[in-house]
Amino acid sequence: MDVRVVDAFVESPRSTMLPLQPTSVHRSIQRTEAINHKSRETTILFSSTSTKPLYDGTNYTFPDTQTPAGVAELLEVSFIHGCMQLASGYVDVLKMFIAVSISAYEAGFSIDSILEELEDKDTSVNTANRPLMDEEKLLRRNWICVIYLTLSAMQYTQSASSLAVDVAIKSIPKDIETRYGDLVTKIPEAYKVNSRKALSVEDLMIGGGGGDENLNPVEKAVLLQSLKVATLTPVVVNEAQEARESTGNNPKNELKVPTPPIEGAF
C-alpha cells in the first residue's frame, strides 16, 4: 500500500504552544478508514496546517545530523511538538528530542555550538510560527544540558569516541551542574540495564538537593520539566539499544518500535 501523509500536525498559528487534540487524531483515523474502504492503493491523511510533519517517511526531509546545524533543526522541531504532546501526557516526540541530543553527545558537539545553531533555526525554521519566549528558550537549553549531564553521570559511551565524550562533558555549563548535579546522580544508581521502569521526578526530589525552595514559579517549572527529561534519558538509551539488537537478530531487519513508559498503555 502506498501511504502518503499530508501535514500531519495540527497547530494554532500565532498562539502559544497548545496540546494536540485527541479528537483531531480520531477524525484523521476515521477519514483514513473511510478512504481505505474506497481504495486500497493510496491512503491520505488530511489536516488543516502547512506545518511540515515531523517523522521521516512523510514529506519532512531529515537534515544531516552529522552537523550541529542538522542536529539543531531537529531539536527545534521536536522541542515545539514535544511540548505540545507533553501537555497531553504523551512523550513520543519528547523521546525524539532526547534521542537527537544523545546523538549530538556521541558526536562530540558542544552545547554552545548547538545553542548557537538553534538561534538561527528559530528564525529560519520557526516551527512555533512566532518568536520563542525567553522562558521557552531557557527550558530548551536546560533540557539539552540535563541530557548531557545525565549521560555523563551514566558514563554513557556506546559508539562515541573518548575524545567526543570529553568534549561533550566539558561543554556542560557550571550552573547546570550546580542545579541538577546531585539530583541526576541518583539516576545511574537506580537504573538497571534493560529495565523498563523509569524513575519519577518525585524519586529524584526525595531528600532535596535541588534547592527548589528559593525558586520562583517559572524557575521551579523549568526544574521539574528538566528532571522529567533526565528520567526519560536512560529509557531512550535502553530502547535505542533494543532497536539495534532487534535488527541484528531479525533477518527481516524489523525495528522494535520504542514505546513510552506509561503503564497499561501498550
Stockholm file with secondary structure:
# STOCKHOLM 1.0

chainA/1-266         MDVRVVDAFVESPRSTMLPLQPTSVHRSIQRTEAINHKSRETTILFSSTSTKPLYDGTNYTFPDTQTPAGVAELLEVSFIHGCMQLASGYVDVLKMFIAVSISAYEAGFSIDSILEELEDKDTSVNTANRPLMDEEKLLRRNWICVIYLTLSAMQYTQSASSLAVDVAIKSIPKDIETRYGDLVTKIPEAYKVNSRKALSVEDLMIGGGGGDENLNPVEKAVLLQSLKVATLTPVVVNEAQEARESTGNNPKNELKVPTPPIEGAF
#=GR chainA/1-266 SS CEEEECCCCCCCTTSCCCCCCHHHHHHHHHHHHHHHHHCSSEEEECCSCCCCCSSTTTTCCCCCTTSHHHHHHHHHHHHHHHHHHHTTTCCHHHHHHHHHHHHHHHHTCCHHHHHHHHHHHHHHTCTTSSCCCHHHHHHHHHHHHHHHHHHHHTTCCTTCCHHHHHHHHHTSCHHHHHHHHHHHTHHHHHCCTTCCCCCCHHHHHTTCCSCGGGCCHHHHHHHHHHHHHHHHHHHHHHHHHHHHHHHHHCTTCCCCCCCCCCTTTC
#=GC SS_cons         CEEEECCCCCCCTTSCCCCCCHHHHHHHHHHHHHHHHHCSSEEEECCSCCCCCSSTTTTCCCCCTTSHHHHHHHHHHHHHHHHHHHTTTCCHHHHHHHHHHHHHHHHTCCHHHHHHHHHHHHHHTCTTSSCCCHHHHHHHHHHHHHHHHHHHHTTCCTTCCHHHHHHHHHTSCHHHHHHHHHHHTHHHHHCCTTCCCCCCHHHHHTTCCSCGGGCCHHHHHHHHHHHHHHHHHHHHHHHHHHHHHHHHHCTTCCCCCCCCCCTTTC
//
